[in-house]
């Protein structure tokens, strides 16, 4: 059973990396170079609220800090995103690739897919668990008019996010970013 889980995780990681490479190759078509701002790209800080806990031990839900970033491609409705969960002795990195759908000129909803990579203490799970797992990330970004500030809110659903019990970890994040 562990080998099957390991193989599935390797396939998920390979799929995520393959999708990122395919997206990068589509963006890197040979054209004249033009310097452009990536409107909607930002780096921000915020809070995470874990909604679930490990089935067998009851550990895992809780509160933590997040550092998050988004790089928006101008010619495609796709963004590269990354969230770092700073939680006690743990650091969990969650890179995702998202499809963005504009609601207005300053607001997008999106759905991202990626992988959660936890580090640190296995006995103290982050809000998205303590096991490497496939994640889905639905969310919303709002860019304040006449400002470089962005407001973000999302959920991260980590399938099999806990080592003991293997149940799904769910976390909500919100915060403020600075656009570049």
Secondary structure in CASP SS format (residue, H / E / C, confidence):
PFRMAT SS
TARGET T0000
AUTHOR 0000-0000-0000
METHOD secondary structure of the structure
MODEL  1
X C 1.00
X H 1.00
X H 1.00
X H 1.00
X H 1.00
X H 1.00
X H 1.00
X H 1.00
X H 1.00
X H 1.00
X H 1.00
X H 1.00
X H 1.00
X H 1.00
X H 1.00
X H 1.00
X H 1.00
X H 1.00
X H 1.00
X H 1.00
X H 1.00
X H 1.00
X H 1.00
X H 1.00
X H 1.00
X H 1.00
X H 1.00
X C 1.00
X C 1.00
X C 1.00
X C 1.00
X C 1.00
X C 1.00
X C 1.00
X C 1.00
X C 1.00
X C 1.00
X C 1.00
X C 1.00
X C 1.00
X C 1.00
X E 1.00
X E 1.00
X E 1.00
X E 1.00
X E 1.00
X E 1.00
X E 1.00
X E 1.00
X E 1.00
X C 1.00
X C 1.00
X C 1.00
X C 1.00
X C 1.00
X C 1.00
X C 1.00
X C 1.00
X C 1.00
X C 1.00
X C 1.00
X E 1.00
X E 1.00
X E 1.00
X E 1.00
X E 1.00
X E 1.00
X E 1.00
X E 1.00
X E 1.00
X E 1.00
X E 1.00
X C 1.00
X C 1.00
X C 1.00
X C 1.00
X C 1.00
X E 1.00
X E 1.00
X E 1.00
X E 1.00
X E 1.00
X E 1.00
X E 1.00
X E 1.00
X E 1.00
X E 1.00
X C 1.00
X C 1.00
X E 1.00
X E 1.00
X E 1.00
X E 1.00
X E 1.00
X E 1.00
X E 1.00
X E 1.00
X E 1.00
X E 1.00
X E 1.00
X E 1.00
X E 1.00
X E 1.00
X E 1.00
X C 1.00
X C 1.00
X E 1.00
X E 1.00
X E 1.00
X E 1.00
X E 1.00
X E 1.00
X E 1.00
X E 1.00
X E 1.00
X E 1.00
X E 1.00
X E 1.00
X E 1.00
X C 1.00
X C 1.00
X C 1.00
X C 1.00
X C 1.00
X C 1.00
X E 1.00
X C 1.00
X C 1.00
X E 1.00
X C 1.00
X C 1.00
X C 1.00
X E 1.00
X E 1.00
X E 1.00
X E 1.00
X E 1.00
X E 1.00
X E 1.00
X E 1.00
X E 1.00
X E 1.00
X E 1.00
X C 1.00
X C 1.00
X C 1.00
X C 1.00
X C 1.00
X E 1.00
X E 1.00
X E 1.00
X E 1.00
X E 1.00
X E 1.00
X E 1.00
X E 1.00
X E 1.00
X E 1.00
X E 1.00
X C 1.00
X C 1.00
X C 1.00
X C 1.00
X C 1.00
X C 1.00
X C 1.00
X C 1.00
X C 1.00
X E 1.00
X E 1.00
X E 1.00
X E 1.00
X E 1.00
X E 1.00
X E 1.00
X E 1.00
X E 1.00
X E 1.00
X E 1.00
X C 1.00
END
